């Protein structure tokens, strides 16, 4: 199966993606990871105002197959959570990169994304 990997995103080993616009990072889960999880039934996200450090567990995602941690891809403060997806997580697979974002973070250290993968690097990693 072929998945979309938007070029304007950075990807983490743990399958989160980041779209950095100025000081705000939009974070979500890649289409590949969503496909691997199967039917998603629950998403737990941090609270607005929470301080996150790169690599910290910031929530979890539960599917019919497993419960997986969601890791903070960057340091910063949670500005907004996507309550529409939290209330209807089964819709995450429909549009993971536009309406399926999970949270927005005010970034405190953008250089932390220097080690993140590009779209082609991530695609090579997950599709071989």
Buried (B, 14 or more C-beta within 10 A) or exposed (E): EEBEBBEEBBBBEBBBBBBBEEEBBBBBBBBBBBEBBEEBEEBBBBEEEBEBEBBBEBBBBBBEEEEBEBBBBBBBBBBBBBEEBBEEBEBBBEEBBEEBBBBBBBBBEBEBBEEBBEBEEBBEEBEE
